[in-house]
């Protein structure tokens, strides 16, 4: 493929002011359809209306693919105790709330109740962002919807 250079463009130049002087361009209002009928609706077919509302209560809750045990295993395998709080002996429980999307993604991850340490809170959010697309979405009326998911993440030191 050969690139077109700017000076090779063959569009005609715009008209000059003198050429437009006797033309009627936008100097008056033009009425629309005199019958007042709205334009016809064209059915493009296919597709459902996407419900973008975030539900707190759903008929079927979102769940981690593989179940609760697999979710806790994922957390155990991926959660890293931050060095600062670990060295200082800081423990805590961060309650994290997030939205599971219609496609099983994770979005809007935030701390609902802090672990009492910002590094622990940030680690809890990081690990939950990592599990996007690993959920079966919640359902309402048999259709996937966005729903709230809440989980406490415990940071405790081994003795």
N, C-alpha and C positions, 0 to 999 in steps of 0.2 A: 504494500500500500504506500502510495506516495503522498506526502504532506502537501497541502495547498498553501502557498505563500499568500500573505495579505494582499500584495499587489496583483495577484492573479484572479482575485474575485471579480466576477463579471456582472454583478448586480448594477442596474442602472442607477445613476445618481438621483437623489431626491429632487423634486421640482423646486424651482427657484420661486422667490416671492412674487416676481413679475408674472410667472406662469400661473400662479394661484390667484392673482388679483381679480379675475372675472369669474372665478368658480364660487359656487355656493356650498361651503363646507362648514356645517355646524353653526350657521347663523340663525337658525330658527328651530323651534321644537317640532317634532313630527309625532303625531299620535300613533298609538299602537293599533291592534286589531279593533275595528269599530264595533264588532259584535260583542266584545267583552267576554267571550268564552275563554276559559283557561286552556292552555295548550294540552294536547292529549297526553295521558300517562302512558309511558312505554314500559312494558313489563320485560325486564331483562332476564327474568327467570333465575332459578337456582339460588342456593345460599340461604342460610338462616340469618335472622337479625341477631347480631352479637349482643348479648347482655353483658354490659361492662360494669354493672353494679357489683360492689363487694359485699358478700353476704356474711353475716355473723352466724346465723343459724341456717343450716342446709339439711336437706333430706338425707344425704349421704356425705359424710365428712371426707375431706381430702386425706389421702394416706400415702405414706412413703412406699414406693414400689418394693415389694419384698416383705412389707409389714413392719410392725413396731420393733421387733428384734433387729431387723436389718438396719433400721433407722438408728437405733442406739449403737450398733456396731459401726456404722458410718461415722457417727459423732466421735466414738472412742478412737477410731483410726485416724481421724482428721483434726481433732481438737488438739491444739498445742498450748500448754500452760505458759503464759508469758513469763519471761525470765525475771523481770522486775518484781512482780507480785510473788513469784515462786521463791525468790531469794529472801523476800521480806516476810514470808510465811502468811501471805494474805490469801484467804479463801472467800468464797461467796457463791451465791446463786443468782444468775442473770435470767430473768424471764424475758424471752424474746417473742415478739409477735411479728408475723409477716403474712403476705397474701400469696396464696397458691392460685395461679392463673388457670384459665380454661385448658391450657395445654400442659399443665403440670409444672410450669415455671415458678420461680420464687422472685417476688418483688416487694418493695417497700419494707425491708427488714429494719426493725427498730427495737429498742429496748423498752419494755413496758415497766419492768422493775429492775433497777440496777443491782449489780453484784457488790456495789460499794467501791468499785475500782474501775476506772475508765479502760484500762488495758484488758481486763477480764471481759468487760462489756463489748469492746471492739473485737475480741477474739470470738466471742459467741456469735456476733453478727457475721464475721468473716466466714466462719465454717458453715453457717446456714445459707449464705449467698452461694456457696460452693455446690450446694445440692440442688440447684435449679434443674428442672426437667427430670427430676428423680421422683416426682409425685404423681399419683393418680389424682385428677382434680375432684373437688367436691361437686355434688350434683343436686340440682333442684328440678323437680318434675322430669327426672331422667336425663336432663341436659347438663353438660359441664358448665360450671359458673366459677367466678372468682370467689374465694372464701378465705376467711381469717384462720390462721393456724397459730397456736400459742404453745410454747414449750419452755420449761425451766432447764437451764444448763448449769450444772453444779461443778464448781471448781474446788476440789479438795486435794490436799497434799497427802501422799502416802507416808506412813510412819515407818 
